[in-house]
Amino acid sequence: MFAIIVAGITTLLTLAGLGFYSIALWSARAFLRRRPFSAAGFSPSVSILKPLRGADPGMAEAFASHCRQQYAGEYEILFGVSTFEDPAVAAVHRLQADFPEHSIRLILCPEVLGPNGKVSNVAQLVPHARGKILVINDSDITVGPHYLSRITAPFAPGNEEPPTGLVTALYRGRTHRSLGSKLEALGIATDFAPGVLTSRWLEQGLHFGLGSTLAVSRPALDAIGGLAPLAAYLADDYQLGARIFAAGFRVELAAEVVETSVPAWSFRGFADHQLRWLRTMRESRRGGYAGLIFSYGLAWAFLSLIATGFALPAFALFSLALLFRVGLALGVGVGILGDAQVLRDVWLLLPRDLLALGLWAWSYASDTVSWRGERFSLKNGKLTPVAPDTCTAPAAPAADKARDSA
């Protein structure tokens, strides 16, 4: 009787997963077929704000990609550090020497405005910025030559009303050989990105931002009281987008995909990072997060296959789920994100989805997260440091400081 009940539940959840895969594929199609933004002759001044803390893999090339923009307007790059002893300072000096024709400034940002050091850093860069559009992204983000043109296009006058306040961008992960790194990048391309596109379609627009790119207009930033209030939150990208949307502005997804460097995590590092991200999303979007139970169709199909003793109908359902799952992975991961690594690692989809389902369930077991070698409790998205003597769990690996807002 127990096996019959489990088989029935997992079968129903598999069917729900097939429904999610279908909606996600339709959402991806809707994104590709949307009307392009009209931005002829529109090239506002831009300030790129990059918070720094330590050296990331591929940092030099990521910095250089921002200096190779085919952009008609003026732009500057501002790097913020909490101390001039930071290892990243040397990389900024090399960039200044390699691209003397660009305005590249290194600014000391010593104040601590809250537990989110990234926001504290960027908030102190804003008064130094001269651009009409402020673009925030992390130190490991590599961009294409048309990056600025594409993320500023939605701000052009004459596009849809209300006016655009924030533009964000999808991203793919560049792996570094380890299994944890491959699982992380595969999840970004085949789970996270489809989820963003599905949310955009179901909610008739995007209501949050992605840390890979946060391009914000001055009026929108002023309307929400600046960045300083976000320093108490872990998901600053989500909060920025949600507040700008609530203030009456649109949040748009640019026709640009950027690339982030995924550290060579061990399996433990991967699991810690996933739990941090999952608990952050749980606190930010409780309803949508609970609904993730319906998105693990392939994992539920595999569990149904086991519960039924590999019965023929269950095997047929598993095959259908696998077909839809691979189709979604290729359609979004390769077709939209241009991530060829998905083709190499597609065989990891089932183990990755089983792990994701387990971590999703485990995320409800605690409110603590590991971030930058420290532990915090999360409540309504806000960070509260956990005293060392009240929590003896090991800290996250040092590499976990990469992609603060992922």
N, C-alpha and C positions, 0 to 999 in steps of 0.2 A: 504493500500500500504506500509506503514512504517513497519507493522508487517511482510509482505511478504519479504521485503528487509532484515530485521533483521534475519528472519528465514533462508533466503538464505545464508547470510554471515556466520552465526553461524554453519550452516550445512557444508559449505565448510571448515571452520576452524576445525570442528569436524573430518572431513575426513583427514585433514592434521595431526591432533593429532593422529589418528589411525596409520597413516604412521610413525609418530615419535615413537609411542609405539613399532611398529614392528621393526624399526631400532634399538631402544634401547635394545630390547630383543635379536636381532641378535648380537649386540655389546657385550652384557653380555656373550653370548655363545662363541664368539670369544675370549674373555678374559679368560674364563675357559679352552678353548682348546689350548691355546698358548703353544709353546714348552718351557719346564722348562729351567732355566738357569743352565749352567754347572759351578759348583763352588767347585769341589772336592779339598780338601786341601787348600782352599782359606779362610783365616781368618785374614784380615788386622787389624791393631790397629785402634780403634775407640774412638773418643771423643764425648760424648753426651753433648750438650750445651743447658741448660735450663734457659731461662730468667724468673725472678720472680718479681711479684709485688702483694703483699697481699696474703691472704690465700684463696684457692679455695676448694669447697666441694670435699672430697675424695682425697685430695692432698697427704696424707701420703701413702695411698695404691698405688697411681699412681707412686710415687717416688720408693717405694719398688719393684714394678714390674720390674723396670729397673735394679735392683740388683739381680734378680733371673734368669738371662739369661743363657741358655745352649749354650755358645759360646766358641769356641776353642781359639780364639784370646784374646789379651789384650784390655780392655776398661776402660775408666774413665768417671766420671760424673762431669761436671762443672756447678755450679749454679751461676748466676749473679744477683746481687741486686744493686740498686742505693744508698741504705743506709743500714747500719747494723741494723737500727731500724725497718726494714720491718718485719711484722708478720711472713713471710715465713722463716725467718732465724732460728727460733726455730725448725721448721720441718726439716730443713737440718741438724741441730745438732743432732736431734733424729735419723735421718737416718744414720749419721756417727757412732753413738753409736751402732745401730742395725746391721750394716754391716761393721765392722772394717776391714774386709779382702779386701774391695774395695777401689779404689782411688776415693774419693769424696771430691771435693774442693769447697769452697765458696769464690767468688771473687767479690770485690767491682768494680762497673762499673758506676762511677759518671758522665761521660761526656754525654752531650746531643748533638747528631750528627744530629738530625732532629726531626720532630714532631712524628715520629714512634719510641716510646720508646723501643719497643721490639727489633727492629733492632739495635738501639743504644747500647742496652745491649749486644746482641749477638756479635756484631762487636768487642766489647771490650774483649769478652771471647776468640776470635779466637787466639790472640797471646799467650795465656796461654795453648792452646790445643796441645797435643802431638800426637794425632792420625792421621793416613793417611786419614781416612774418618771422616768427621764432620757430626754429626747427630743433627739436630735442631728440637725440639718439645716443646710444651707448658707444663706448670706445671700440667695441669689436664689430660694429656694423659696417659692412662693405656695400657700396652703392654703385649703380651704373651711371654713365655719363649724362643721362637725361633725368636723373633723380629730381633735381630742383624744379625743372620745367613741369614734371608730372605731378609733383605734390603741391605746387602752387596753383596749378590750373583750376582746381575747384573754387579757389577764392576769387576768381575773376568776376567782375560785375556782369550782370546779364544772365548768370546761371540761376538755378531754381531758388525760390524763396522758401524759408527764411535764409539769411546769409550763412555761408559756411564759417564755422568757428574753429573747427579742428579737422585736420586731414591726417590719416594714419595709413599704414601699409602692411601688407602681408610679408612674411619672411620665410626663408628656408634656412636649414642648419648645415654648416660645413663640418663634417665629422673628423675625428682624429683617432681612427683605428680601433679604439676600445669598444667592447660590446655596449657599455653604457652610453657612449657617444652615439653609436649607431641607433640604439633604441630611442634615444632622445630626438635625434633628427627625423627618424621615421615617424614618431608621434607628432612632431610639428607639421610635417607634410601631409600626413594621412588622417589625422585626428583633429588637431588643433585648428588648422586652416579650414577644413570642411565645417567645423563647428562655428567658426566666425562667419562664414558665408551663409550658413543656415540661419544663424541669429539675425544676420542682416536682412534676409528675405522674409523670415517670419515676423519680424518686428518692423518691417517696412522702413528699414534704414538702420544704420549703426548707432548705438547709444553709448559706446565706450571707445577707449583708445587702446592701441597696442604699443608697447614700449619700444618696438623696433623703429618707429617714427612717430613723433608727435609734433605736427606742424600746427601752430596756433596763431590766430590773428591777435593783434593788440587789443581791439575792442572786446573780444571774447575773454581774453585773459583778465582784463580789467573788470569785466562783468562778474567774474567768480571770485574776485578778491585776490588774484595773483596765485602764486605757487606755494607760498609759505604754509597755508593751512593743510596742504597735502603731506607735509613732512611727518605727520602722525600715522600715515597709512602705508601699508606694504604695497598694495596695488595702486600706486599713484597714477599709472596710465589709465586704469579703469575709472578712478575717481575723476581725473581730469576730463575724460570724455563724457562721463555721466553728468558732471556739473555744467559743462558747456552746453550739453543738450538741454538740461533743465532750465538753463538761462535763455533758451529760445533760439539757439544756433543749431545748424546742421553739423553732423559728424560724417565725413566722407571717407571712403576707402579708395586710395589712389590706384591708378593703373601702373603700379610700380611694385616690384618685389625686391626686397633687399636680402642680404645674407648675413647671418650671424655665425660666429665661431663657437662650436659646441666643445667644451673641454673634454679631454680624454678621461672621462669619469670612470671610476670603478662601478661595479653594480651597486654598492652601497651609496656612492655619490649620486648615481642616477635616481635611486629610490628616495633619497633625502630631498633631492631637488623636486622630484615629482610630488612628494607629499607637501612640500612647501607651496608649490604652485596650486595643487588641488585644494588645500585648505584656504589659500588666499581666494580662489574662485568661489569656494563654498561660502565664505563670509561676504563676498561681493554680490553674488547672484544666487541666493539660496534656492529659489524656485527652479531656475534653469539648471543649477548644479544637481539637484535631486533628479531632474529629468534625464541626466546623463545615463541613468540605469537602462534607458531604452536605446542607447547608442552603441552598446557593445554586442551587436547582433552576432558577430562571428564567434565571440567567446561563449555566448549563450547557446549557440548552435552546437558547439563542441561539447559543452556540458550536457546538453540534451542527448547527444549521440551516446555519451557514456551512460547516462541514466536509463536509456532504453536498451542497453546492451547491443549497441550498433545495429539497431533495427533498420530495415531498408527505408521506411519513410523518413526516419531521422537522418539517415545518410543523405537522402535526396535534399532534405531541408538544409543540411550542412553545406552541400555542394552549391546550393543556390545562394546561401549567405556568403560563401567564399567568392563566388562569381561577382556578387554585388560589391563586396568589400574590396576586392582587387580592382574592380572597375572604378570605384571611388578613389582609391589610392592613386591609380594612374591618371584619372581625369583631373584631379586637383593637384596631387603632388608633382606629376610630370607636366600635365597640360597647362596648369595655371602658374605653379611656382617654378617650373623649369628645373626641378630637382632630379637629376639623373641617378642620384644615389638610391632613389626609391626602386628603380629597376634592379639594382644590385641586391637590395635588402628586402625585397618583397616577401621572401620566404620567412622573414621574421614577423610578419603581420600577426599570425595566430599567437605565438608566445608573447608578443608585445601587447596584444589586446587582452590576453588572460592576465598578464601582470597589471595592466591598466585597470581592469575590473577589480582585482584584489586590492590595489592601492586606493581606488575610489572608495571601496567599503572601509578600508583601514583609516581613511582620512577622517571618518566620523569618530574615531576612538580618542582623539585628543585635539586640543586647540593650540598646541605649541608648534613652532616652526624653527628650523635652523637657518640662519642667514648671516653671512659674513663672519662665520666662526662664533656667533652668539646665538642664544636661544630666546625666543619671544613668545608670548601668548597673544592670540588674535581674538578680538571681540569687536564685531561690527566693522571688521577690516582694519582696526587700529592696533598698533604694536605696543606691547608692554613688556619690557625686559624681564626675563625670569632669573631670579637670584640663583647663583651657582649652587648654594647650599640646599636649594629646594628642588633641584633637578640635576641628576647625575648623568643623564644621557650624553654620549659623546657629541662633540660639535661637528658640524659639517666640514667636509674637506675644504682646503683653502681655495680650490678652483671654483667653489660654489659662489664666489663673489661675482663671477661673470654673469652677465645678463640679469642685472638686479631686478628688472621689472618683468621678466619673462613670465 
